[in-house]
């Protein structure tokens, strides 16, 4: 009886390995590092400043609140990127590739053509850059749009009733500020915007140049591609860069739970960027 049970276990294990090998192109590669733990849906109301006494403490609390959400979404993007890079063309799941191309606004061509275009878009945004923009756009999590709409990046939508109407909107304008069910969704939408919006081609070009030279992504350099995020243009860029320089030491955790996300190899709703 014991031999029979052992034989059954061996057969089941063998079949599971065969199944996994046959269908490996349908799944993402296993995680190379643990995802930072965050609840499924975080609300802006979860950011508690009630016991904060100094400006420095407020900044730290904000960064601690936003950091794991941004890291979580960046790791998700890197998983997509590594699968895109490392899956042989003959084994790539075409339905998965088509969905990725649709999400990132890339027109499908041959597998290699589509892969090349996607690799300029399916990539992370440096943590410091995302933290700086979220602090700036949400007034450190205390703006009306952050509190009422979980919108941490000031993103717009263009359909009537899609979000909150700005109180100081000009009469000839029709935009609204996007509403999200969670801060997580706001972060994911922001990352997709920078990775697919036409206005941020320069940011993606700078990032691609860093990748080609095997350089670590630099938040200050990528910020130069944000002129389309605000009508203030270069003034906005300098403001974001200033936030990064002043607060850089607080932006990274004192004891990171896993190594920085690096590229070891060389679908939210449509949103509009701020004017």
Protein Blocks (a to p, Z undefined) as FASTA:
>chain_A
ZZmmmmmmmmmmmmmmmmmmmmmmmpccddfbdcddddfbdcfklpccklpcbfklmmmm
mmmmmmmmmmmmmmmmmmmmmmmmmmcfklpcfklmmmmmmmnopacddfklmmmmmmmm
nccddfklmmmmmmmmnonoiafklmmnopanopacfbehiaccdfklcfkbcbdcdddf
bfklmmmmmmmmmmmpmklmmmmmmmmmmmmnopacdfklmmmmmmmmpmnlmmmmmmmm
mmmmmmmmmmpcfbacbdcdddfbdcdddddddZZ
